[in-house]
């Protein structure tokens, strides 16, 4: 909030709710665009098959994996049956052998992901924080019509593009 108010040159507390809303919206925009999880929390992600890359990053821990087996019964993988490769991006779950899953079913991965705080985000990628500041300013100043938000989003894309988790 303090960084946002400094960026906006707002001294009082009258607009705190509006600014907080703009921060949440900007953070969500960057998360959707990049795949980065900016605030540490539990995240549930669905992947099409075992060994598939995870979109969320940074992943701190994998807390659960569930799937439908070949008989379409819900199963949970024990923690020792896979090794989470969390250091690289994208993160993946690795195993010598995966169980059979029902045809066409998905695997649900529950994980703890996200940066510890704003300083950790800034240490990893200062342009991400700049994009958030620009988006917050745009959302705050143009909260009535949203007309200039498109320009701010294009600028944020330029700042965030190299941190995007591209699918191949």
C-alpha positions as CSV (number, residue, x, y, z in Angstrom):
1,X,0.0,0.0,0.0
2,X,2.8,2.4,0.9
3,X,4.6,1.8,-2.5
4,X,1.3,2.3,-4.3
5,X,0.5,5.5,-2.5
6,X,3.9,6.9,-3.2
7,X,3.5,6.0,-6.9
8,X,0.1,7.7,-7.0
9,X,1.2,10.6,-4.9
10,X,-1.6,10.0,-2.4
11,X,-1.1,11.2,1.1
12,X,-4.3,10.5,3.0
13,X,-6.2,7.3,3.7
14,X,-9.5,8.2,2.0
15,X,-8.8,6.1,-1.1
16,X,-7.2,3.1,0.6
17,X,-10.0,0.8,-0.5
18,X,-9.8,1.9,-4.1
19,X,-6.0,1.6,-4.1
20,X,-6.2,-1.9,-2.5
21,X,-8.6,-2.9,-5.2
22,X,-6.3,-1.6,-7.9
23,X,-3.4,-3.5,-6.3
24,X,-5.4,-6.8,-6.3
25,X,-6.4,-6.2,-9.9
26,X,-2.9,-5.4,-11.1
27,X,-1.4,-8.4,-9.2
28,X,-4.1,-10.7,-10.8
29,X,-3.4,-9.3,-14.2
30,X,0.4,-10.0,-13.9
31,X,-0.3,-13.5,-12.5
32,X,-2.6,-14.4,-15.4
33,X,-0.2,-13.0,-18.0
34,X,3.0,-14.5,-16.6
35,X,2.0,-17.6,-14.7
36,X,4.0,-16.3,-11.7
37,X,2.3,-16.6,-8.3
38,X,3.0,-13.3,-6.7
39,X,1.6,-13.9,-3.2
40,X,2.3,-17.1,-1.3
41,X,-0.8,-19.3,-1.1
42,X,-2.2,-22.7,-1.9
43,X,-2.9,-23.1,-5.6
44,X,-4.8,-25.9,-7.3
45,X,-3.8,-26.7,-10.9
46,X,-5.1,-29.3,-13.3
47,X,-2.7,-31.0,-15.7
48,X,-3.6,-33.4,-18.5
49,X,-1.2,-36.2,-17.7
50,X,1.6,-37.2,-15.3
51,X,4.9,-35.5,-16.0
52,X,3.2,-32.5,-17.6
53,X,4.7,-29.1,-16.7
54,X,3.1,-26.9,-14.0
55,X,2.1,-23.4,-15.0
56,X,2.4,-22.0,-11.5
57,X,5.8,-20.8,-10.3
58,X,7.6,-20.4,-7.9
59,X,6.3,-23.7,-6.4
60,X,7.4,-24.1,-2.7
61,X,5.9,-27.5,-2.1
62,X,3.5,-30.0,-3.7
63,X,0.9,-30.8,-1.1
64,X,-1.3,-33.3,-2.9
65,X,-1.9,-35.1,-6.2
66,X,-5.2,-36.7,-7.1
67,X,-6.4,-38.5,-10.2
68,X,-8.9,-41.0,-11.6
69,X,-7.4,-44.4,-12.0
70,X,-8.2,-46.8,-14.9
71,X,-11.4,-47.8,-13.1
72,X,-12.3,-44.1,-12.7
73,X,-11.9,-44.3,-8.9
74,X,-10.3,-41.2,-7.3
75,X,-6.8,-41.8,-6.0
76,X,-4.2,-39.8,-4.2
77,X,-0.5,-40.2,-4.8
78,X,1.7,-40.7,-1.8
79,X,4.4,-38.1,-1.3
80,X,7.1,-40.7,-1.8
81,X,5.8,-41.9,-5.2
82,X,7.0,-38.8,-7.1
83,X,9.8,-36.2,-6.9
84,X,8.8,-32.6,-7.3
85,X,11.3,-30.7,-9.5
86,X,10.6,-27.2,-8.2
87,X,13.9,-25.4,-9.0
88,X,13.4,-24.9,-12.7
89,X,10.6,-23.2,-14.5
90,X,8.4,-24.9,-15.4
91,X,8.2,-27.1,-12.3
92,X,7.3,-30.7,-12.9
93,X,6.5,-33.9,-11.0
94,X,9.0,-36.7,-11.8
95,X,8.7,-40.4,-11.2
96,X,10.2,-43.6,-12.5
97,X,6.8,-45.0,-13.1
98,X,3.3,-43.3,-13.1
99,X,0.1,-45.1,-12.2
100,X,-2.5,-45.6,-15.0
101,X,-5.0,-42.8,-15.2
102,X,-8.5,-43.0,-16.7
103,X,-8.6,-42.0,-20.4
104,X,-9.4,-38.4,-20.8
105,X,-9.2,-37.6,-17.1
106,X,-7.1,-34.9,-15.5
107,X,-4.6,-34.8,-12.6
108,X,-5.2,-32.3,-9.9
109,X,-2.1,-30.9,-8.1
110,X,-2.4,-28.9,-4.9
111,X,0.7,-26.9,-4.1
112,X,2.0,-24.0,-2.1
113,X,3.4,-21.4,-4.5
114,X,4.4,-17.8,-4.6
115,X,7.0,-15.3,-3.6
116,X,7.5,-14.6,0.1
117,X,6.9,-10.8,-0.3
118,X,7.3,-7.8,-2.6
119,X,11.0,-7.6,-2.0
120,X,11.4,-11.2,-3.2
121,X,9.5,-10.3,-6.4
122,X,11.6,-7.3,-6.9
123,X,14.8,-9.3,-6.4
124,X,13.7,-11.8,-9.0
125,X,12.2,-9.4,-11.5
126,X,12.2,-5.6,-11.0
127,X,10.2,-5.1,-14.2
128,X,7.3,-7.1,-12.7
129,X,7.1,-4.6,-9.8
130,X,7.2,-1.7,-12.3
131,X,4.4,-3.3,-14.3
132,X,2.3,-3.6,-11.1
133,X,2.9,0.0,-10.3
134,X,1.9,1.2,-13.8
135,X,-1.2,-1.0,-13.7
136,X,-2.2,0.3,-10.2
137,X,-1.8,3.9,-11.4
138,X,-3.8,3.2,-14.5
139,X,-6.6,1.4,-12.6
140,X,-6.7,4.1,-9.9
141,X,-6.7,7.2,-12.2
142,X,-9.1,5.8,-14.7
143,X,-11.4,3.9,-12.4
144,X,-14.5,5.4,-14.0
145,X,-14.1,4.5,-17.7
146,X,-11.2,2.1,-18.0
147,X,-10.2,4.0,-21.2
148,X,-6.5,4.2,-20.6
149,X,-6.1,0.8,-19.0
150,X,-5.5,-0.7,-22.4
151,X,-2.3,1.4,-22.9
152,X,-1.1,0.5,-19.4
153,X,-1.7,-3.2,-20.1
154,X,0.3,-3.0,-23.3
155,X,3.2,-1.4,-21.4
156,X,2.8,-4.1,-18.7
157,X,3.0,-6.8,-21.4
158,X,6.3,-5.3,-22.6
159,X,7.7,-5.3,-19.0
160,X,6.4,-8.8,-18.3
161,X,7.0,-10.6,-21.6
162,X,10.3,-12.2,-20.7
163,X,8.9,-13.6,-17.5
164,X,5.9,-15.3,-19.2
165,X,5.6,-19.0,-19.0
166,X,5.3,-19.8,-22.7
167,X,3.6,-23.0,-23.7
168,X,5.2,-25.0,-26.5
